[in-house]
Amino acid sequence: MMHTIKRILGFIQKKKRGKISLLFLFALFIVSLLTPFIANDIPIVCKSKTGLKFPVIQKLWKGSAQANMDCEWSLNPLIPYSQKTIDIKNGRFASPFSKQNTTSLRTRHWLGTDALGRDSLAGLMYGSSIALRVGLFSALIALFLGLLVGTFAGYFGNNMLKLNGLQVVLVIGLIVLLLYQLSYGFFFGHAYDGLKEFVLFLLILALGSIGILNSASLLKQTIRVPVDNIVLWIFEVYKSIPNIFFLLVLLSIFVKSGVASLVFTLSFILWPIVARYTRAEILKLKEENFIKSAQVSGISSWGIVRSHLLLNAIGPALVSFAFSFSAAILLEATLSFLGLGLSVEEVSWGSMLSEVKNNYKAWWLALFPGLALFLVISALNYIGEMIGEFYAQS
C-alpha cells in the first residue's frame, strides 16, 4: 500500500501543476497545525516570577490559559490576534488599505477586519485548520464506509451472500442498534462527547460483525440476501433526496454543533460517491481470471475480498477520496455561509464570506476566503484527476 502511494506521489510530481498542488496543500497543512503559534493574543513562552510558562500549549491542552500573566520576558506570536480577538478600535469593517487605529505595524490588520473588529488574517489561518480537519476526516470516514459497502455489493451481488435465520435476526438487530446509537447515543449523548459516541458506534459495529460471522454454522437453512439490490436502492434514495435535506435532518440530531458533528454529517452524505466507484471496480475485477482461480482453489469469500479485491479496487476509491475531500470543504463553507454549520463564535472561511452580506463594500472578506477555497478545491480536484490518470495508465 505504501509503495503504491509513493508511486502515485511520484507520478503527480512529474507535472508542474501537480507538484505545485502537493506543495500548496502540504504548506497549508503545516500552517493549520502551527496557526495557534503564529496568530494568537497570548504569549507562546512567558517567564514570570513563578517560572517558565507556555500559555499557547496550555490553551490547546486545557482549552483555556491564565489571563493577565505578569511576564518578565515573553515570546509572542507574529500576529497578535486570535480568530476570536475583538479590536473595538478597528471594528466595523476596517479595510486593509485604510488608516487603522493601531500602535505599530505588528498590530496592524493587514487583511482588514470584520464588523466586530476580528482580524481577517487570523480568521483565514484558523479557517484553514477547520477546513482541513472537516475535509480530511469526512473523506476518510466516507472512504471506509464506501469501500466496505461497495465491495460487499459488487462481490456478493444478489446470490452469493447467504445467511441463516439467526444471522438475519442479528443483522436487523445490529442495524437498529447502530441507528439508535447514531441518533441518540447510549452513554455520553452527542451534546457531551460526540467522539466517544462515534468510537462506541465503531465498537458496536465490530463486535456485531464478529458475532454474525461466528454464528454462520449454528443453523443449516440459509436465506439469500440481495446485497446489490439493497445498496442500489440506497443509492436511488440518495439521488432522489437533495443533499441539503439530509444535511438539515442530520444536523438537527446533534444538540451541540461542532467539528465532530459536521464531520459525521458530511461523511454520511459523501460515502455513496466512494461506494459507487468501488462497486463498479469490483464488478469488473470479479470477471478476472485470478479471482476465478482463487474461487476454484477453495479460498473463502472473505479471504478473496480481503487479499485480492480490496487492494485492487483502492485506485477508484482514492480518486473519489480526493473529490470527497474537496466536496466536504465546499459543503462546510456553504453551511457556515448559511449559518448552519459551526457555532457562531467559530470562524471559518464560510462564516467570513457570510460577513459580506452585512457590508458589500467589505471586498477583502470575499476575496481572501474565496481565493483560499478556490485554490484548495482546485488542488484537490487536480490531484484526484492525476490519481485517475495514474491508474488508467497502470
C-alpha positions, -999 to 999 in steps of 0.1 A, spaced: 0 0 0 28 25 10 47 15 -22 16 24 -43 11 57 -26 48 66 -33 43 57 -69 12 79 -71 30 109 -55 60 104 -79 36 104 -108 18 136 -96 52 154 -91 62 148 -127 39 175 -138 45 211 -127 9 217 -117 8 185 -97 39 194 -78 26 229 -70 -7 214 -58 11 190 -35 34 217 -21 4 241 -16 -16 215 3 14 205 24 22 242 32 -15 248 42 -14 217 64 17 229 82 2 264 86 -30 250 100 -10 230 126 11 260 136 -16 286 135 -20 290 173 17 297 175 16 322 146 -16 341 153 -27 345 190 -33 371 216 -14 352 243 24 346 246 40 314 233 65 315 262 62 336 293 89 339 320 73 351 353 83 351 389 68 316 393 88 302 365 86 294 328 51 290 313 37 281 278 3 297 275 -5 287 239 2 250 247 -18 253 279 -47 267 260 -45 240 234 -43 213 261 -68 226 286 -90 249 265 -80 280 284 -50 299 296 -43 321 326 -53 357 319 -33 388 328 0 370 331 28 391 346 57 382 323 92 395 329 100 382 294 78 367 267 79 353 232 48 364 213 32 352 181 39 371 149 3 381 146 -11 394 179 -47 383 173 -66 351 175 -96 343 154 -118 355 184 -99 386 194 -121 417 191 -104 450 183 -130 476 191 -109 505 178 -108 489 143 -143 474 142 -170 480 116 -150 466 86 -116 482 86 -101 480 52 -66 466 46 -56 499 29 -75 523 52 -59 542 81 -62 520 112 -60 529 149 -30 507 158 2 513 178 26 497 154 30 478 121 28 445 141 -6 453 154 -20 464 121 -47 443 105 -30 435 72 -61 419 56 -86 441 74 -113 433 100 -149 422 101 -179 440 117 -167 431 152 -131 440 146 -118 405 143 -86 401 123 -92 387 88 -57 372 85 -60 353 118 -95 341 108 -82 329 74 -55 309 92 -78 294 118 -103 287 90 -77 266 72 -75 243 102 -112 239 103 -114 233 65 -87 206 65 -100 188 96 -135 187 84 -125 177 48 -99 151 58 -119 133 85 -151 134 65 -134 119 34 -116 92 55 -149 80 71 -166 82 37 -137 62 22 -140 35 49 -178 32 45 -177 34 7 -151 7 4 -170 -16 28 -204 -12 12 -192 -10 -25 -171 -42 -21 -199 -62 -5 -224 -51 -31 -201 -57 -61 -187 -91 -50 -216 -108 -33 -243 -94 -57 -278 -108 -52 -270 -145 -49 -236 -152 -32 -243 -140 3 -264 -165 23 -274 -160 60 -292 -184 83 -322 -172 103 -302 -163 134 -278 -142 113 -307 -123 97 -321 -115 132 -286 -104 144 -282 -82 113 -315 -65 118 -308 -61 155 -274 -46 147 -288 -21 122 -314 -10 147 -288 -7 175 -264 13 153 -292 37 141 -303 43 178 -266 48 188 -260 72 159 -292 92 166 -293 94 204 -261 78 219 -261 54 248 -239 69 275 -225 103 266 -250 119 243 -238 138 213 -242 171 232 -215 159 256 -189 139 237 -195 131 201 -161 115 196 -166 89 224 -201 81 209 -185 76 175 -159 52 189 -187 33 207 -205 32 174 -175 15 157 -171 -8 186 -207 -20 184 -202 -24 146 -171 -45 151 -185 -68 178 -218 -72 160 -200 -82 128 -178 -107 146 -210 -122 162 -227 -125 129 -197 -142 113 -193 -167 141 -230 -177 141 -227 -190 105 -226 -226 114 -253 -226 141 -282 -232 116 -281 -250 83 -310 -235 65 -299 -202 48 -316 -173 31 -302 -154 1 -296 -117 8 -298 -94 -23 -270 -72 -12 -266 -54 -45 -302 -46 -49 -303 -32 -13 -273 -10 -20 -286 2 -54 -319 11 -36 -300 31 -11 -282 49 -40 -315 57 -56 -328 72 -23 -297 94 -21 -301 105 -57 -338 113 -52 -334 134 -20 -315 167 -21 -283 168 0 -295 199 18 -324 179 32 -301 152 45 -278 179 60 -306 197 78 -320 164 92 -287 151 104 -275 184 119 -308 187 138 -299 154 156 -268 170 172 -277 192 201 -243 210 200 -228 220 167 -191 215 162 -164 200 140 -172 164 151 -210 167 143 -201 183 110 -177 155 101 -203 128 109 -229 146 88 -207 152 58 -193 117 58 -229 103 58 -236 124 26 -203 116 8 -199 78 13 -222 68 -17 -197 85 -40 -169 62 -29 -193 32 -28 -204 36 -65 -168 37 -78 -158 8 -56 -188 -13 -67 -181 -7 -104 -144 -17 -100 -153 -48 -80 -178 -59 -107 -150 -56 -133 -125 -75 -111 -149 -104 -104 -145 -114 -141 -107 -115 -140 -90 -149 -141 -71 -145 -109 -103 -141 -89 -119 -171 -106 -88 -191 -98 -90 -181 -62 -126 -192 -60 -119 -226 -76 -89 -232 -53 -113 -230 -23 -103 -197 -8 -132 -183 13 -151 -152 0 -138 -131 29 -103 -142 20 -107 -132 -16 -123 -98 -6 -95 -91 19 -65 -103 0 -73 -96 -37 -103 -73 -43 -97 -45 -18 -61 -40 -28 -70 -39 -65 -101 -17 -60 -83 10 -40 -75 31 -71 -110 44 -79 -116 48 -41 -86 71 -38 -99 92 -68 -132 96 -51 -114 103 -18 -97 133 -33 -130 146 -47 -148 139 -14 -121 158 4 -128 189 -17 -166 184 -16 -165 183 22 -146 215 24 -170 232 0 -201 219 19 -187 231 52 -181 266 37 -216 266 23 -232 256 56 -212 281 75 -221 308 50 -258 299 56 -253 299 94 -260 261 96 -225 247 102 -203 255 131 -213 275 162 -215 313 158 -182 320 177 -162 298 154 -145 315 124 -143 296 91 -139 305 55 -177 302 50 -185 324 80 -161 350 68 -178 351 34 -212 355 51 -200 387 67 -201 403 32 -239 401 34 -237 428 61 -215 451 41 -210 446 3 -181 471 3 -160 447 25 -144 432 -6 -115 417 14 -139 393 33 -150 379 -1 -116 379 -19 -93 362 6 -115 334 19 -129 329 -16 -94 327 -31 -84 302 -4 -114 279 -12 -107 281 -49 -70 272 -45 -77 243 -21 -105 228 -41 -86 232 -74 -56 215 -60 -76 186 -46 -96 181 -78 -64 181 -99 -48 156 -76 -79 134 -80 -77 137 -118 -40 127 -117 -47 97 -95 -73 86 -120 -48 91 -149 -22 71 -129 -45 40 -126 -56 44 -162 -20 41 -174 -11 12 -150 
